[in-house]
Each structure stands twice: as C-alpha cells, then as structure tokens.
Amino acid sequence: MGIKSTFISAVLATFVVVDGVQSRAIEERQAGPTVYLAGDSTMAKTSAPHNGWGEYLSKYITLPVVNKAISGRSARSFTNEGRFTEIERLVKGGDIVVIEFGHNDGGSPNSASDNGRSNCPGTGPEVCRSGKTGETVYTYNYYLEKAARSFIAKGANVIISSQTPRNQWEGGVYNGAPSRYVGYAAQAAKNVGRGASFVDHFQSVSNMYLRLGAQRTNALYPKDYTHTSPEGSDLSAQAFVQAVARDLNGTTPLKQYLRPNLPTVW
C-alpha cells in the first residue's frame, strides 16, 4: 500500500471511530427521536381497572414511546428518587420529553407527617423545610424547570403538560375549575423558554368531558375520581394529541410526528 492510500485510510478511520464519538453521533441521527414520559399514575403503566394515558400515546404518533411515569409520584419525589436523572442519561439530541405532574404535588412539606411528595408553595425560588426529615424542599416549578433544562442541555425538546382533570361531572354537575398546577405548568414552560413548550392537557380533556356529558364521563372512572379506565386513558391520550394537532397552546415539536386521520374528541 502506498503512502497516499495509507494516509487516506488513516483519515477515514479517524473520522469514523475517534473515541467512538463520530460513529455514535451518526447512529443516533439514524435512530430518530424517542419520546420519554415523566409523570404519575394518570400517565403510567398500571393494572386494571386503571391504566395511564401514556400507554396509549404510541397509537397516535409515529415515534417510539418510553413511559417512565411512576404511580404516586410528584415533581419532588420523582426528582429525589433520581428518575429525572435516569431520563437525562437516556435522552439524545432530537428526543422529546413530556413532563406531567400535579395530582400528588399538593399539601405542605412542613408537617411532621410530610409524605415526601408535597412541594414548597409558590412558583419561584421559595424553599421549605420538611417537618419530617429536615430536607430542603423546593417549588413545583423549580423541580420541573431544573429537569427541563437538563434535557434541553442534551439537545432534547421538552413538553410540559398540565395534569389531567379529575372527574368533572362527579355529582352530576360539571365543574371545570383547574388546579393551581395547571397554571404552574404553563409558567414553568415559559420560564424555561427555548426548547420547552406547553400543552394544556387539562383543558383539552375538559373540553372532551364537556362534550361527553355526565353519564359517559362518570363511566370512565370505575375506581375513584382521579384514575380512569383504560378507555378513559385512551381518550385522554387522544385529547393530548388533539391539543398538539390544533396548536392549542402553540406549536410543539411533537406535531410533525402525529399520525394521519387522528380522532377528534372535542
């Protein structure tokens, strides 16, 4: 082999395998984006008579979905258990992370019976002290924004989604009043800025429940007023993608990956 051909071969080899970085980058681009989900039981894979809406999302988008939502978690406990960190290790450039909390985030951490889930009240740099463990507790927005920025730093896109509503027809009278965490989620996405977007999942499901009426909505809650049946969770997934499709709160990076001919639920 001549000097020239040896030099060319060395350059090509270096380009492809220097520390494996170049080849890994090419593989990641070819693999395409993945959607990761972070949330509570209303999103998570559970068991009958309930299942989270995240288990149905892949029916309506063209990307693979990795559901990392866990029952009973809040923004605080998801953080403290290292679950956001786990997703951070997995994400690559172009991936999409959907974050949705709110159902388990209320209460006060100051009590001696602190459940490890309640956030410090507020939406900014406020801090509290756990009355049980002495742990420093931050706000819902702090936890969400910190996680979102860590994903964006790796080149991923983040969708902060408001929580699904509880049964709004309980008692036969419609009540569409949102939890304070709906507004908190919107504010978190705004605070993070570039790389983050907001989907008002709460409003989209509320629109659907108003259309369904009392009898059909009540039938979707076989266990309690928070957790829906598999049919209800599938409908919540449809409401989520309809919000994305209609730019309910602005365009998100997920819109280009929606399947055609999506159902309309509101």
C-alpha positions as CSV (number, residue, x, y, z in Angstrom):
1,M,0.0,0.0,0.0
2,G,1.4,3.4,-1.0
3,I,1.9,6.4,1.3
4,K,-1.1,8.2,-0.2
5,S,-3.5,5.3,0.3
6,T,-2.3,4.7,3.8
7,F,-2.9,8.3,4.7
8,I,-6.4,8.3,3.3
9,S,-7.3,5.1,5.2
10,A,-6.0,6.6,8.4
11,V,-8.0,9.7,8.0
12,L,-11.2,7.8,7.2
13,A,-10.7,5.5,10.2
14,T,-10.1,8.5,12.5
15,F,-13.2,10.2,11.2
16,V,-15.4,7.2,11.9
17,V,-14.1,5.9,15.2
18,V,-12.2,8.5,17.2
19,D,-13.3,7.6,20.7
20,G,-16.4,6.2,19.1
21,V,-17.9,9.7,19.2
22,Q,-18.4,10.2,15.4
23,S,-19.9,6.8,14.8
24,R,-22.2,7.1,17.9
25,A,-23.4,10.5,16.6
26,I,-24.2,9.0,13.2
27,E,-26.1,6.1,14.8
28,E,-28.1,8.5,17.0
29,R,-29.2,10.6,14.0
30,Q,-30.2,7.5,12.1
31,A,-32.1,6.1,15.0
32,G,-34.5,9.0,15.1
33,P,-36.2,10.7,18.1
34,T,-37.7,8.9,21.0
35,V,-40.5,10.2,23.3
36,Y,-39.9,9.9,27.0
37,L,-42.7,10.3,29.5
38,A,-42.3,11.5,33.1
39,G,-45.4,11.7,35.3
40,D,-47.6,10.0,37.9
41,S,-50.2,7.2,37.8
42,T,-52.5,9.0,35.4
43,M,-49.7,8.6,32.8
44,A,-48.0,5.4,34.0
45,K,-48.5,1.8,33.1
46,T,-50.7,0.3,35.8
47,S,-53.2,-2.5,36.1
48,A,-56.9,-2.9,35.7
49,P,-59.3,-1.3,36.3
50,H,-57.0,1.6,35.5
51,N,-54.2,2.4,33.1
52,G,-52.3,5.7,32.4
53,W,-52.8,7.7,29.2
54,G,-49.1,7.3,28.4
55,E,-49.7,3.7,27.5
56,Y,-51.8,4.8,24.5
57,L,-49.8,7.6,23.1
58,S,-47.9,5.4,20.6
59,K,-51.2,4.7,18.8
60,Y,-51.3,8.3,17.7
61,I,-47.7,9.3,17.0
62,T,-45.0,7.8,14.7
63,L,-42.2,7.8,17.3
64,P,-41.3,5.1,19.9
65,V,-42.5,6.0,23.4
66,V,-40.7,5.1,26.6
67,N,-43.0,5.5,29.5
68,K,-41.0,6.4,32.7
69,A,-44.1,7.6,34.6
70,I,-44.5,6.0,38.1
71,S,-47.6,5.9,40.2
72,G,-47.8,8.0,43.3
73,R,-45.0,10.4,42.3
74,S,-44.8,14.2,42.4
75,A,-42.3,16.6,40.8
76,R,-40.4,16.5,44.1
77,S,-40.4,12.7,44.7
78,F,-39.6,12.0,41.0
79,T,-36.6,14.3,41.4
80,N,-35.4,12.9,44.7
81,E,-35.7,9.3,43.5
82,G,-33.3,10.1,40.6
83,R,-36.0,9.4,38.0
84,F,-35.4,12.6,36.0
85,T,-31.7,11.8,36.2
86,E,-32.4,8.4,34.7
87,I,-34.2,10.0,31.7
88,E,-31.4,12.6,31.4
89,R,-28.9,9.7,30.9
90,L,-31.1,8.2,28.2
91,V,-32.0,11.2,26.1
92,K,-30.1,12.2,23.0
93,G,-30.4,15.2,20.6
94,G,-33.8,15.5,19.0
95,D,-35.7,13.4,21.6
96,I,-38.8,14.7,23.2
97,V,-39.6,14.5,26.9
98,V,-43.2,15.1,28.1
99,I,-43.4,16.0,31.8
100,E,-46.8,16.0,33.5
101,F,-47.3,16.3,37.3
102,G,-49.8,17.8,39.7
103,H,-52.1,15.2,41.2
104,N,-49.7,14.3,44.1
105,D,-48.0,17.7,44.5
106,G,-50.3,19.5,46.9
107,G,-50.1,19.7,50.7
108,S,-47.4,21.1,52.9
109,P,-43.9,19.6,53.5
110,N,-43.6,21.5,56.8
111,S,-45.7,18.9,58.7
112,A,-44.1,16.2,60.8
113,S,-46.2,13.8,58.7
114,D,-44.6,15.1,55.4
115,N,-45.4,12.5,52.8
116,G,-42.2,13.2,50.7
117,R,-44.3,14.4,47.8
118,S,-45.6,17.9,48.7
119,N,-43.8,20.8,47.2
120,C,-43.0,24.1,48.7
121,P,-45.8,26.5,47.9
122,G,-45.0,29.1,45.2
123,T,-43.6,29.1,41.7
124,G,-40.2,30.6,42.2
125,P,-37.1,30.3,44.4
126,E,-39.1,29.7,47.6
127,V,-37.8,26.9,49.9
128,C,-39.3,25.0,52.8
129,R,-38.0,22.5,55.3
130,S,-39.5,19.1,55.6
131,G,-41.1,18.7,59.1
132,K,-40.3,15.0,59.0
133,T,-36.8,14.7,57.5
134,G,-35.4,18.2,57.6
135,E,-34.9,18.0,53.8
136,T,-34.9,21.3,51.9
137,V,-38.0,21.3,49.7
138,Y,-38.4,23.4,46.6
139,T,-41.3,24.5,44.5
140,Y,-43.1,22.5,41.8
141,N,-41.7,24.9,39.2
142,Y,-38.2,24.6,40.5
143,Y,-38.2,20.8,40.1
144,L,-39.8,20.9,36.6
145,E,-37.7,23.7,35.3
146,K,-34.5,22.1,36.6
147,A,-35.3,18.8,34.9
148,A,-36.4,20.5,31.6
149,R,-33.2,22.5,31.4
150,S,-31.1,19.3,31.9
151,F,-32.9,17.6,29.0
152,I,-32.5,20.7,26.7
153,A,-28.8,20.8,27.5
154,K,-28.5,17.4,25.9
155,G,-30.3,18.6,22.8
156,A,-33.8,17.2,23.6
157,N,-37.0,19.1,23.4
158,V,-39.4,19.3,26.4
159,I,-43.2,19.5,26.5
160,I,-44.5,20.5,29.9
161,S,-48.1,19.2,30.1
162,S,-50.7,20.2,32.6
163,Q,-52.3,17.4,34.7
164,T,-55.4,15.6,33.6
165,P,-58.5,16.7,35.4
166,R,-60.3,14.6,38.0
167,N,-63.9,13.6,37.3
168,Q,-65.5,17.0,36.4
169,W,-69.0,15.5,36.4
170,E,-68.9,14.0,39.8
171,G,-72.3,14.6,41.4
172,G,-73.9,15.3,38.0
173,V,-72.8,18.9,37.8
174,Y,-69.9,20.0,35.6
175,N,-67.0,21.7,37.3
176,G,-64.2,22.6,35.0
177,A,-62.2,24.7,37.5
178,P,-58.4,23.9,37.1
179,S,-56.0,23.0,39.8
180,R,-53.3,25.7,40.5
181,Y,-50.8,23.3,39.0
182,V,-52.3,23.9,35.5
183,G,-51.1,27.5,35.7
184,Y,-47.8,26.5,37.3
185,A,-47.1,24.1,34.4
186,A,-47.7,26.9,31.9
187,Q,-45.4,29.2,33.8
188,A,-42.7,26.6,34.0
189,A,-42.6,26.2,30.3
190,K,-42.5,29.9,29.8
191,N,-39.7,30.3,32.3
192,V,-37.6,27.6,30.6
193,G,-38.0,29.3,27.3
194,R,-36.3,28.0,24.2
195,G,-36.5,24.2,23.9
196,A,-39.7,24.0,26.0
197,S,-43.3,24.2,25.1
198,F,-46.6,23.8,26.9
199,V,-49.6,21.6,26.3
200,D,-52.7,22.3,28.3
201,H,-53.8,18.7,28.6
202,F,-56.2,19.7,31.4
203,Q,-58.1,22.0,29.1
204,S,-58.2,19.5,26.2
205,V,-59.6,16.7,28.4
206,S,-62.0,19.2,30.0
207,N,-63.3,20.1,26.5
208,M,-63.8,16.4,25.9
209,Y,-65.7,15.8,29.1
210,L,-68.0,18.7,28.5
211,R,-68.8,17.1,25.1
212,L,-69.3,13.6,26.6
213,G,-71.6,14.7,29.3
214,A,-72.1,13.4,32.8
215,Q,-73.1,9.8,32.2
216,R,-70.4,8.9,29.7
217,T,-67.7,10.7,31.8
218,N,-68.7,9.1,35.0
219,A,-68.4,5.7,33.4
220,L,-64.7,6.4,32.7
221,Y,-64.0,6.5,36.5
222,P,-64.6,2.9,37.8
223,K,-62.4,3.2,40.9
224,D,-62.2,6.8,42.1
225,Y,-62.5,10.4,40.8
226,T,-58.8,10.6,39.7
227,H,-58.0,7.4,37.8
228,T,-59.8,6.5,34.6
229,S,-60.4,3.1,32.9
230,P,-58.3,2.0,30.0
231,E,-60.9,3.5,27.7
232,G,-60.8,6.8,29.6
233,S,-57.0,6.9,29.5
234,D,-57.0,6.2,25.7
235,L,-59.4,9.1,25.3
236,S,-57.0,11.3,27.4
237,A,-54.2,10.3,25.0
238,Q,-56.4,11.3,22.1
239,A,-57.2,14.7,23.8
240,F,-53.4,15.3,24.3
241,V,-52.6,14.7,20.6
242,Q,-55.6,16.8,19.5
243,A,-54.2,19.7,21.6
244,V,-50.9,19.2,19.8
245,A,-52.5,18.9,16.4
246,R,-54.5,22.1,16.9
247,D,-51.7,24.1,18.4
248,L,-53.9,24.7,21.5
249,N,-51.0,26.4,23.3
250,G,-48.6,27.0,20.4
251,T,-46.7,24.5,18.2
252,T,-44.8,21.7,19.9
253,P,-42.0,19.5,18.3
254,L,-44.4,16.6,18.5
255,K,-46.8,17.9,15.9
256,Q,-44.7,16.7,13.0
257,Y,-44.8,13.1,14.3
258,L,-48.6,12.8,14.6
259,R,-50.2,10.0,12.7
260,P,-52.8,11.0,10.0
261,N,-56.5,10.9,10.5
262,L,-56.4,11.4,14.3
263,P,-59.7,11.0,16.2
264,T,-61.5,14.2,17.3
265,V,-62.7,14.1,20.9
266,W,-63.8,17.8,21.3
